[in-house]
Amino acid sequence: MSVVTRFAPSPTGMLHIGGARTALFNYLFAKHHNGKFLLRIEDTDRARSTPEATAAILEGMDWLGLQPDQPPLMQFERAERHAEVAHEMVRRGTAFRCYATQEELQARRDLGEEKRQAAKADGISDAEKAALLAEAHELLAPYRSPWRDGAPAPSPDAPFTVRLRAPDGGERVLEDGVQGTVRIQASELDDLILLRADGTPTYMLAVVVDDHDMGITDIIRGDDHLRNAFRQIPIYEAMGWDVPHMAHVPMIHGADGAKLSKRHGALSTLAYRDMGYLPEAMRAYLLRIGWSHGDQEIFTDAEAIAAFDVSGINRAPGRLDPDKLGQVNAHFMRLADDERLFGLLKPYLEAERPLGAAEARVRAALPHMKDRGTTLPELAASFAFLLAERPLALNKNARKALTEVGLDRLRGLRDELRRVSQWTADHISETISAYIAANDLSMGQVGQPLRAALTGGLPAPDLAPVLEWLGQDEALARIEDQLATANGPAA
């Protein structure tokens, strides 16, 4: 049987980093087995589901490069099919009509809670306490309907829900791909509502029907659904359907081990895009939160597909580490195609004004400056010295470097640079070295005023490449600006 996995988010909010990792694990598992990866939008909660959230989920999935192999399935549109299956279970005798009302069930719970509180009262005997707790336990236990064994309806037109007939007794066992063997008692399961009194299907029913109809063979999801697995498997059994293999993945925690929150960076996936992370970096980083394969730290997509299996998922919660994400992103920025990377950087570079003539300088410098940031905004900021408009505003250190002596040395170097016929870093470096030697100077004595004139004190790499990227006309014009400001001879 070909492997088919799915990611099934609820559009009641954005696609957060935990959901993105779940999607990635399902995608990689399917691709590893040459199977299919599908997407289902679980929008049955009409009060909380929004088109905006659905659009954001689809956009986030697209940005991450986790495209499903078929168009997304919208769960709410399949309500008739879900109801059809519930009615089929009634015909089979594995589900039944229950006439208990919400008010009756709430009264039962309230009474159970009253008896539990009464057992805490002072002055009652141990026997009275035990009796009250026994009554409370029975009232608060998972609900088993009196109509599960065919009791007649209270009246011909009485409203009803459709409930699943829960397993009668014994132990229920799940062989989970991550959690191992998990056991609960059947008595812990209630007679689950499949159809509400208004005939609408519940989430539990819809999930199982959709997974069956989509041909899902393997379910990888958060361990907050582990309890749901024991409630959903009886639905498969009631219909005589194969139960998918299940793997319940621990949640992501913050670096401090606490439950993930916004202060840890629990942001929407698109927020990471807007912060300047690359999708391939997010994939590589998310992969390693709670999954490992030998000692390898960073995986390409091809390597991840080849290596991924649920056996590598840890039982302990993974931890979000923003510093590690920055390192992974820096790695993939260095590997990125120059043209693509320039396109990603351009909105940041043009935040204040169009690039104009500076575009050529940035393009020339980009292959050599990819390591000067961990995000796109950081990398874009490192090009500020190329974008600065003349005359450059000097910071304090730059002004200190342009003393009268410094300007005199700069003037002499300017004359030598004018004569450079091949404006390359190598030829420029030779010219600077020759000037330093001829005038018995050090690199610091010449380099400091030159850097001040070229960058205004902004961070920049080695001077020879900076001069090459600026181009001969721009570089000499920046030097002339400072010489002219100091009233030195411009020629």
Backbone torsions as a table, in degrees:
resi	resn	phi	psi	omega
1	MET	NA	131.9	179.9
2	SER	-71.4	140.4	-179.1
3	VAL	-72.7	133.5	174.1
4	VAL	-133.3	122.3	176.4
5	THR	-115.9	169.5	178.9
6	ARG	-147.3	154.6	167.6
7	PHE	-117.6	129.7	-170.6
8	ALA	-130.7	74.3	179.9
9	PRO	-77.4	155.4	173.8
10	SER	-98.0	127.2	-176.6
11	PRO	-81.9	53.6	176.6
12	THR	-104.7	5.4	179.3
13	GLY	-174.8	-172.1	-177.1
14	MET	-77.1	169.1	173.5
15	LEU	-81.4	105.7	-177.5
16	HIS	-90.1	173.1	-170.2
17	ILE	-64.2	-33.8	177.7
18	GLY	-65.4	-43.8	176.6
19	GLY	-64.7	-38.5	178.6
20	ALA	-61.6	-39.4	178.0
21	ARG	-66.0	-41.2	177.2
22	THR	-59.9	-44.2	177.1
23	ALA	-59.8	-44.1	-179.2
24	LEU	-61.9	-45.3	-179.4
25	PHE	-60.6	-43.1	178.1
26	ASN	-64.6	-41.7	178.9
27	TYR	-61.4	-49.0	-177.2
28	LEU	-66.0	-39.3	179.4
29	PHE	-61.9	-43.7	179.3
30	ALA	-63.7	-46.4	-177.5
31	LYS	-67.8	-34.8	178.1
32	HIS	-60.2	-34.8	-177.8
33	HIS	-100.9	15.9	-179.1
34	ASN	54.7	37.0	-179.2
35	GLY	-105.5	-156.8	-177.6
36	LYS	-115.6	144.7	174.5
37	PHE	-115.7	122.7	-176.4
38	LEU	-118.0	161.0	-179.4
39	LEU	-127.3	132.1	176.8
40	ARG	-129.0	130.2	176.8
41	ILE	-96.3	113.2	-175.0
42	GLU	-90.6	82.8	-172.1
43	ASP	-103.7	31.5	-179.4
44	THR	-74.3	-21.3	175.5
45	ASP	-80.5	86.8	-172.0
46	ARG	-68.4	-25.9	-178.4
47	ALA	-71.7	-29.4	-174.4
48	ARG	-111.0	-19.4	-179.7
49	SER	-74.4	138.6	-179.8
50	THR	-132.1	147.6	175.6
51	PRO	-60.4	-33.6	-179.4
52	GLU	-64.2	-41.2	179.0
53	ALA	-67.6	-39.9	176.9
54	THR	-59.9	-46.5	179.7
55	ALA	-61.7	-40.0	-179.9
56	ALA	-66.7	-38.0	177.4
57	ILE	-63.5	-46.8	-179.5
58	LEU	-63.6	-39.3	178.6
59	GLU	-66.7	-41.0	178.9
60	GLY	-64.2	-42.3	178.1
61	MET	-63.4	-41.4	179.9
62	ASP	-64.9	-43.1	178.7
63	TRP	-62.3	-39.9	180.0
64	LEU	-70.7	-12.5	-178.7
65	GLY	78.8	25.9	-179.3
66	LEU	-107.4	63.9	-177.9
67	GLN	-77.1	131.9	177.6
68	PRO	-71.3	159.9	-178.2
69	ASP	-83.6	-5.9	174.4
70	GLN	-140.6	160.3	177.2
71	PRO	-57.0	147.1	-179.6
72	PRO	-59.0	142.7	177.5
73	LEU	-97.4	132.1	179.3
74	MET	-99.2	116.4	-170.3
75	GLN	-63.6	-41.0	-175.0
76	PHE	-60.0	-32.0	-178.6
77	GLU	-66.7	-12.6	-175.8
78	ARG	-104.7	19.0	-175.8
79	ALA	-57.7	-38.2	-179.9
80	GLU	-63.5	-40.1	178.3
81	ARG	-64.7	-41.6	178.7
82	HIS	-60.8	-45.0	179.2
83	ALA	-64.4	-38.6	178.5
84	GLU	-57.2	-42.7	179.9
85	VAL	-66.9	-40.1	178.5
86	ALA	-60.3	-43.7	179.7
87	HIS	-66.8	-34.5	176.3
88	GLU	-63.3	-38.4	178.0
89	MET	-66.0	-35.5	175.7
90	VAL	-61.3	-43.8	179.1
91	ARG	-63.3	-34.0	179.7
92	ARG	-76.8	-18.4	-176.9
93	GLY	87.7	7.7	178.3
94	THR	-94.2	-4.8	172.4
95	ALA	-138.9	166.5	-173.8
96	PHE	-153.4	163.3	174.7
97	ARG	-84.8	129.3	179.8
98	CYS	-117.4	131.7	-173.3
99	TYR	-104.7	7.8	176.1
100	ALA	-68.1	134.6	-179.5
101	THR	-92.0	163.4	177.6
102	GLN	-60.6	-37.4	-179.3
103	GLU	-64.8	-41.0	179.3
104	GLU	-65.8	-41.5	-179.3
105	LEU	-67.6	-38.4	178.7
106	GLN	-67.6	-39.0	177.8
107	ALA	-62.7	-38.3	177.0
108	ARG	-61.6	-45.5	179.8
109	ARG	-65.6	-41.3	-179.6
110	ASP	-62.6	-41.7	180.0
111	LEU	-65.5	-40.3	177.7
112	GLY	-60.8	-40.5	-179.8
113	GLU	-70.0	-37.2	177.1
114	GLU	-60.4	-44.4	-179.0
115	LYS	-67.7	-34.9	178.1
116	ARG	-66.8	-39.5	177.8
117	GLN	-69.6	-37.9	179.6
118	ALA	-62.3	-30.5	179.8
119	ALA	-67.6	-15.3	-179.3
120	LYS	-91.8	-3.7	-175.1
121	ALA	-67.2	151.5	176.7
122	ASP	-75.9	151.2	170.8
123	GLY	84.3	5.4	177.3
124	ILE	-97.7	152.8	-178.3
125	SER	-76.8	164.6	177.1
126	ASP	-61.7	-37.0	-180.0
127	ALA	-65.9	-43.5	178.1
128	GLU	-63.6	-41.6	178.6
129	LYS	-61.3	-45.2	-179.8
130	ALA	-62.8	-39.6	-179.5
131	ALA	-66.1	-43.1	178.8
132	LEU	-63.8	-41.6	179.7
133	LEU	-66.8	-35.5	178.0
134	ALA	-65.1	-43.2	177.6
135	GLU	-64.3	-42.3	179.4
136	ALA	-61.7	-43.3	-179.5
137	HIS	-60.3	-42.3	-179.1
138	GLU	-66.8	-41.4	-178.5
139	LEU	-71.5	-31.8	-176.8
140	LEU	-96.7	-2.6	179.6
141	ALA	-67.4	160.1	174.6
142	PRO	-48.9	132.8	-170.2
143	TYR	-72.3	125.2	171.1
144	ARG	-115.0	115.7	-171.2
145	SER	-72.1	142.8	174.9
146	PRO	-68.2	-12.9	179.8
147	TRP	-93.9	4.1	-177.1
148	ARG	-67.6	-22.1	-178.6
149	ASP	-108.9	23.1	171.6
150	GLY	92.9	19.2	177.0
151	ALA	-61.5	145.3	-176.5
152	PRO	-69.6	157.7	178.0
153	ALA	-67.8	148.1	179.2
154	PRO	-65.8	-26.4	175.8
155	SER	-158.7	157.5	-176.2
156	PRO	-59.7	-31.0	-176.3
157	ASP	-108.5	20.4	-178.2
158	ALA	-67.7	135.2	176.9
159	PRO	-66.9	153.8	-177.3
160	PHE	-149.4	158.3	166.8
161	THR	-107.3	163.3	172.2
162	VAL	-105.3	122.4	-179.4
163	ARG	-115.8	149.1	172.6
164	LEU	-76.8	137.6	175.1
165	ARG	-79.7	105.4	-175.5
166	ALA	-64.8	154.1	176.3
167	PRO	-53.9	140.1	-170.9
168	ASP	-73.0	-36.7	-176.2
169	GLY	-175.2	177.6	179.7
170	GLY	89.6	-164.8	-174.9
171	GLU	-103.3	142.2	174.5
172	ARG	-109.9	131.7	-173.5
173	VAL	-124.6	132.0	174.6
174	LEU	-119.7	124.2	173.5
175	GLU	-92.7	96.7	-172.1
176	ASP	-92.7	140.0	-177.3
177	GLY	-65.5	-21.4	179.2
178	VAL	-113.8	-46.4	-173.5
179	GLN	-81.1	-11.8	-176.7
180	GLY	79.9	-149.6	-179.6
181	THR	-80.2	122.3	-179.9
182	VAL	-120.7	132.1	-177.2
183	ARG	-124.9	142.3	167.8
184	ILE	-140.1	165.8	174.2
185	GLN	-86.6	141.0	179.2
186	ALA	-58.7	-27.7	179.8
187	SER	-64.8	-14.1	178.0
188	GLU	-80.3	-6.1	-176.6
189	LEU	-102.5	139.3	178.1
190	ASP	-94.1	171.5	170.6
191	ASP	-77.0	96.7	-168.6
192	LEU	-68.0	134.7	174.6
193	ILE	-72.4	127.1	176.3
194	LEU	-101.3	-43.8	175.6
195	LEU	-123.3	131.7	177.3
196	ARG	-72.6	174.0	-178.7
197	ALA	-61.4	-26.7	178.3
198	ASP	-87.1	4.7	177.0
199	GLY	88.1	-1.4	-179.5
200	THR	-81.3	142.8	-178.6
201	PRO	-76.3	152.9	176.5
202	THR	-89.2	165.4	179.3
203	TYR	-56.5	-45.9	-175.7
204	MET	-59.4	-43.6	178.6
205	LEU	-66.1	-47.7	-176.0
206	ALA	-59.2	-41.9	-179.1
207	VAL	-60.0	-47.1	-176.6
208	VAL	-67.4	-45.3	-179.4
209	VAL	-61.5	-44.7	-179.1
210	ASP	-65.5	-43.3	179.2
211	ASP	-61.3	-40.3	178.0
212	HIS	-65.4	-49.6	-176.0
213	ASP	-66.5	-29.1	177.6
214	MET	-81.3	-5.2	179.3
215	GLY	73.7	28.5	-177.1
216	ILE	-67.1	126.7	179.5
217	THR	-102.8	-25.6	-174.7
218	ASP	-139.7	127.8	179.4
219	ILE	-113.0	118.0	174.8
220	ILE	-116.1	118.0	-176.3
221	ARG	-152.6	174.5	-177.8
222	GLY	-66.5	151.6	-178.2
223	ASP	-73.0	-2.4	170.2
224	ASP	-69.5	-11.4	176.4
225	HIS	-98.2	3.7	-176.6
226	LEU	-59.5	-44.0	178.1
227	ARG	-62.5	-37.6	179.2
228	ASN	-61.3	-32.3	-179.1
229	ALA	-57.1	-41.8	-178.8
230	PHE	-70.6	-21.8	177.4
231	ARG	-87.4	-27.1	-177.2
232	GLN	-87.3	-33.7	-177.8
233	ILE	-58.0	-40.8	177.2
234	PRO	-60.5	-25.2	176.2
235	ILE	-68.5	-44.0	174.5
236	TYR	-56.6	-47.0	-177.2
237	GLU	-63.6	-37.4	-179.3
238	ALA	-64.1	-27.2	179.4
239	MET	-99.8	-1.3	-178.6
240	GLY	71.1	27.3	-178.7
241	TRP	-94.9	152.9	173.5
242	ASP	-66.8	139.2	178.4
243	VAL	-91.5	126.7	178.5
244	PRO	-62.2	154.9	169.3
245	HIS	-67.3	140.3	-176.7
246	MET	-123.5	144.1	175.8
247	ALA	-140.1	118.2	-176.5
248	HIS	-106.2	116.8	-169.6
249	VAL	-93.6	132.5	177.1
250	PRO	-59.6	153.8	-180.0
251	MET	-69.0	167.2	174.2
252	ILE	-93.6	131.5	176.2
253	HIS	-108.8	168.8	173.8
254	GLY	-74.6	171.1	-179.7
255	ALA	-60.0	-24.2	179.9
256	ASP	-87.1	3.8	178.3
257	GLY	86.0	-4.6	-179.5
258	ALA	-83.1	161.1	177.7
259	LYS	-54.3	137.5	-174.2
260	LEU	-63.6	136.2	178.3
261	SER	-142.5	178.4	-178.3
262	LYS	-61.8	-30.6	179.7
263	ARG	-68.6	-20.2	176.5
264	HIS	-87.7	-10.3	-175.9
265	GLY	105.4	23.1	179.4
266	ALA	-78.3	70.7	-175.2
267	LEU	-103.1	171.1	174.8
268	SER	-69.2	154.6	-179.6
269	THR	-58.3	-40.0	-178.7
270	LEU	-68.7	-23.7	175.2
271	ALA	-64.7	-36.8	177.2
272	TYR	-67.5	-36.5	173.9
273	ARG	-59.6	-46.9	-177.3
274	ASP	-69.5	-22.2	176.5
275	MET	-81.0	-6.9	173.5
276	GLY	99.1	28.6	175.0
277	TYR	-97.3	148.1	178.7
278	LEU	-85.4	146.3	-179.2
279	PRO	-61.3	-37.7	179.8
280	GLU	-66.9	-30.6	176.0
281	ALA	-70.5	-40.6	177.4
282	MET	-63.1	-41.0	178.5
283	ARG	-62.3	-46.7	-178.2
284	ALA	-65.3	-36.1	-179.4
285	TYR	-73.1	-47.4	-179.7
286	LEU	-60.3	-35.8	179.6
287	LEU	-56.0	-37.5	-173.3
288	ARG	-90.9	2.6	174.0
289	ILE	-84.6	96.7	177.9
290	GLY	87.9	8.2	176.6
291	TRP	-135.5	144.0	179.8
292	SER	-145.1	157.2	178.0
293	HIS	-149.0	96.7	-176.6
294	GLY	64.1	-143.6	-178.2
295	ASP	-100.0	1.1	-175.8
296	GLN	-68.9	134.0	-176.6
297	GLU	-99.2	-40.9	-175.6
298	ILE	-121.5	130.9	-177.4
299	PHE	-118.9	137.8	166.3
300	THR	-75.0	169.7	178.5
301	ASP	-59.7	-44.1	-179.0
302	ALA	-63.6	-40.9	178.3
303	GLU	-65.6	-39.0	-179.5
304	ALA	-65.7	-43.4	179.4
305	ILE	-63.0	-40.9	-178.6
306	ALA	-67.8	-32.9	-171.5
307	ALA	-97.6	-21.8	-166.8
308	PHE	-70.0	135.5	169.8
309	ASP	-157.6	153.4	-177.3
310	VAL	-65.6	-18.9	179.1
311	SER	-63.8	-19.8	179.3
312	GLY	-87.3	-1.7	-179.6
313	ILE	-82.8	130.6	-178.7
314	ASN	-80.2	152.7	176.5
315	ARG	-80.0	-22.7	179.3
316	ALA	-82.4	149.9	178.9
317	PRO	-60.2	141.2	172.7
318	GLY	-76.4	163.9	-177.7
319	ARG	-124.0	134.4	178.4
320	LEU	-80.9	126.3	-178.0
321	ASP	-128.7	97.2	-178.0
322	PRO	-58.4	-34.3	179.3
323	ASP	-64.0	-41.0	178.5
324	LYS	-65.2	-40.0	176.8
325	LEU	-59.0	-42.0	178.1
326	GLY	-61.6	-41.1	178.8
327	GLN	-64.0	-42.5	179.4
328	VAL	-65.9	-41.0	179.7
329	ASN	-64.8	-40.8	177.3
330	ALA	-60.0	-39.6	178.5
331	HIS	-59.5	-46.6	-176.7
332	PHE	-76.5	-26.0	173.1
333	MET	-65.8	-37.9	178.0
334	ARG	-64.6	-31.7	-179.2
335	LEU	-85.0	-13.2	-171.3
336	ALA	-66.4	147.0	173.6
337	ASP	-60.8	136.7	-174.9
338	ASP	-59.2	-43.6	-177.0
339	GLU	-65.7	-44.4	178.2
340	ARG	-63.7	-44.1	-178.1
341	LEU	-64.1	-39.1	177.9
342	PHE	-61.7	-41.9	178.9
343	GLY	-61.4	-36.7	178.4
344	LEU	-71.7	-34.5	-178.9
345	LEU	-77.4	-26.9	-169.7
346	LYS	-55.4	-43.3	178.5
347	PRO	-59.2	-34.9	178.4
348	TYR	-73.6	-39.4	-179.9
349	LEU	-65.8	-30.3	-177.7
350	GLU	-100.7	21.0	-177.7
351	ALA	-59.6	-33.1	-177.3
352	GLU	-102.2	-34.6	-179.3
353	ARG	-164.3	161.2	177.9
354	PRO	-60.0	151.4	-177.4
355	LEU	-65.3	-42.2	-178.2
356	GLY	58.5	-132.2	-177.5
357	ALA	-64.7	-21.9	-178.6
358	ALA	-69.4	-17.7	-179.2
359	GLU	-58.6	-43.8	-179.3
360	ALA	-61.7	-38.4	179.5
361	ARG	-65.0	-44.8	-179.4
362	VAL	-63.3	-44.0	179.8
363	ARG	-61.4	-37.9	179.7
364	ALA	-67.9	-36.2	-176.0
365	ALA	-82.9	-27.3	-169.8
366	LEU	-52.7	-47.4	-177.8
367	PRO	-59.1	-22.3	-175.0
368	HIS	-101.1	-6.1	-173.9
369	MET	-121.0	14.3	-176.4
370	LYS	-64.7	-17.5	-176.5
371	ASP	-94.1	13.8	-173.6
372	ARG	-103.9	40.0	176.6
373	GLY	175.4	159.8	176.8
374	THR	-107.2	-11.4	174.8
375	THR	-135.3	167.7	178.8
376	LEU	-60.6	-43.9	177.5
377	PRO	-62.0	-39.1	178.0
378	GLU	-63.7	-44.1	179.8
379	LEU	-65.0	-42.4	179.0
380	ALA	-61.0	-38.5	-179.3
381	ALA	-63.6	-26.9	-178.8
382	SER	-71.4	-11.5	178.0
383	PHE	-93.7	8.2	-175.6
384	ALA	-56.8	-36.1	-178.0
385	PHE	-66.5	-23.8	177.3
386	LEU	-84.1	-23.7	-177.1
387	LEU	-91.1	-16.2	-175.1
388	ALA	-58.5	136.9	-179.1
389	GLU	-93.1	145.8	178.2
390	ARG	-78.7	148.3	-8.5
391	PRO	-74.3	140.1	-176.0
392	LEU	-67.4	140.0	171.6
393	ALA	-81.2	128.2	-176.7
394	LEU	-95.0	137.0	172.2
395	ASN	-83.7	179.7	-173.3
396	LYS	-58.6	-45.9	-178.5
397	ASN	-65.3	-37.5	178.9
398	ALA	-65.5	-41.1	179.5
399	ARG	-63.6	-37.9	179.5
400	LYS	-65.6	-31.1	-178.7
401	ALA	-75.1	-22.5	-176.1
402	LEU	-96.8	57.4	172.8
403	THR	-74.0	176.1	178.3
404	GLU	-59.5	-41.2	178.4
405	VAL	-66.8	-42.4	179.9
406	GLY	-62.9	-41.7	179.1
407	LEU	-64.9	-36.8	178.6
408	ASP	-62.7	-44.5	177.7
409	ARG	-64.7	-38.4	178.7
410	LEU	-64.1	-36.9	179.1
411	ARG	-63.2	-44.5	179.1
412	GLY	-64.4	-40.6	179.1
413	LEU	-67.0	-36.8	177.8
414	ARG	-55.8	-42.5	-179.6
415	ASP	-62.0	-38.1	178.8
416	GLU	-70.1	-40.7	-178.4
417	LEU	-66.2	-30.1	177.1
418	ARG	-59.9	-27.5	-174.9
419	ARG	-91.2	-0.9	179.5
420	VAL	-70.8	121.1	-176.8
421	SER	-90.1	-29.2	177.6
422	GLN	-115.3	103.9	-171.5
423	TRP	-82.8	74.4	176.4
424	THR	-122.1	159.8	-178.8
425	ALA	-57.5	-39.1	-178.3
426	ASP	-65.1	-47.7	-179.5
427	HIS	-67.4	-36.9	178.2
428	ILE	-64.4	-43.6	-179.9
429	SER	-62.1	-40.5	178.0
430	GLU	-63.6	-40.4	-179.9
431	THR	-64.1	-44.6	179.5
432	ILE	-63.5	-44.5	-179.5
433	SER	-62.1	-40.9	179.8
434	ALA	-65.1	-39.8	179.0
435	TYR	-64.3	-43.4	179.4
436	ILE	-61.6	-44.3	-178.3
437	ALA	-67.3	-41.5	-176.7
438	ALA	-66.5	-27.6	-176.9
439	ASN	-107.4	11.0	177.1
440	ASP	53.3	49.4	-179.2
441	LEU	-114.9	167.4	172.6
442	SER	-100.7	165.1	178.5
443	MET	-62.7	-37.6	179.4
444	GLY	-62.0	-37.5	-177.9
445	GLN	-67.6	-28.2	179.3
446	VAL	-99.1	-39.6	-174.4
447	GLY	-65.8	-37.6	-176.7
448	GLN	-64.4	-50.1	177.1
449	PRO	-66.7	-33.2	178.6
450	LEU	-65.2	-45.4	179.9
451	ARG	-63.0	-40.7	179.2
452	ALA	-60.2	-43.3	-178.6
453	ALA	-69.4	-35.8	-175.8
454	LEU	-80.3	-32.6	-172.3
455	THR	-119.7	-13.1	-175.4
456	GLY	70.8	10.5	-178.4
457	GLY	100.6	-0.4	177.6
458	LEU	-71.0	149.6	177.6
459	PRO	-59.4	138.6	-179.4
460	ALA	-157.6	156.9	178.3
461	PRO	-73.7	-158.2	-179.8
462	ASP	-59.1	151.0	-171.0
463	LEU	-69.8	-38.5	-177.7
464	ALA	-60.0	-48.9	175.6
465	PRO	-62.1	-37.0	178.8
466	VAL	-59.6	-45.0	178.2
467	LEU	-61.5	-41.0	179.6
468	GLU	-64.4	-45.9	-176.9
469	TRP	-65.7	-37.3	178.8
470	LEU	-65.9	-29.9	-174.4
471	GLY	87.4	152.7	-172.8
472	GLN	-62.8	-42.3	-177.4
473	ASP	-65.1	-47.7	-178.5
474	GLU	-66.2	-42.1	-177.9
475	ALA	-63.0	-47.1	-179.8
476	LEU	-66.8	-34.7	179.5
477	ALA	-66.4	-37.1	178.2
478	ARG	-66.3	-38.4	177.4
479	ILE	-66.0	-44.0	-179.2
480	GLU	-60.7	-37.8	179.6
481	ASP	-56.4	-44.1	-177.1
482	GLN	-73.6	-36.5	177.4
483	LEU	-66.4	-39.9	-179.7
484	ALA	-68.0	-39.9	179.3
485	THR	-60.5	-33.9	-179.5
486	ALA	-85.3	6.9	-179.5
487	ASN	62.2	24.6	174.1
488	GLY	-82.0	162.8	177.3
489	PRO	-62.2	133.5	-178.3
490	ALA	-90.9	-1.4	-177.8
491	ALA	-138.0	NA	NA
